[in-house]
Amino acid sequence: TVTNWNWDLDADGQFDDAFGPSINFQFTTAGTFNVGLQIITDQSETAAAYKIITVNAVPTVDFTAADVCEGTTTLLEDQSTITSGSVITWQWDLDNDGLYDNGTGSSITNDFGSAGTYVVGLQVTSDAGCQSTTSENVTVDPMPTVAFSVEDVCLGDQTEFTAISTVSSGLVTGYAWELNGNNFFDDATGTTASTQFVSDGNYQIGLQVTSDQGCVNDTFQLTTIAPFPFVNFSFDNACQNNLVQFTNLTANVVGTIGYEWTFGVQGSSTDVNPAFS
């Protein structure tokens, strides 16, 4: 009957590294190892045998994911390495549920939908069946909102534009204006811009803003430059102490216009067609 089981795990010829009919041992490096077992019976008889054991390499798992802006797909690229053998499968966890069932392949893309930080996991498997996993934070930066206000829209005036832009995290750091209708944002920079239009009409004015994370958004807004109205009026023959009806003949009116009538020092009116005595 076998009474002793003695193991040589470091191939030094000494059966003194572990004892028992079965053992667990963790090799810290990949490679081939000569492992020996010696048995002793109750009759003090001994026997020994050696076998070559192959320990396969575990992949070192890693991946890259550059920060992207909201509305842009994120590229996830495997960067895993292995000292021997090869990585043959890649499985991704994109919803942080601990299951690697959202994508396969050494590189994938994903649209996370909204700005925020997302935990992404990758599990790789070698050709020997050894697995390794990792998880990393992936950042999706917010897009800035973009709008602007307009002041002084009469022909001949300097028209002023003021940016109204925000971003949910970070700062809006760049402003570029499109003022001449060529669709290039190269006419002015800064939070405000101004220009004097040479003729009345409708103009598409554009503003492009950039956040400190490099996210770019733009908008166009129709701006109407109003011409100066041609002021004129007529009136009935005036008789002392009788109401005189004035008829407004103002032309070339764009948009809403107000009227201010002055009757010397005797009174005034804001009616379109006033009567005065």
Secondary structure, 3 states (H helix, E strand, C coil): CEEEEEEECCCCCCCCCEECCCCCCCCCCCEEEEEEEEEEECCCCEEEEEEEEEECCCCECCEEECCEECCCCEEEEECCECCCCCEEEEEEECCCCCCCCCEECCEEEECCCCCEEEEEEEEEEECCCCEEEEEEEEEEECCCECCEEEECCECCCCEEEEECCECCCCCEEEEEEECCCCCCCCCEECCEEEECCCCCEEEEEEEEEEECCCCEEEEEEEEEEECCCECCEEECCCCCCCCEEEEECCECCCCCCCCCEECCCCCEECCCCCEEC
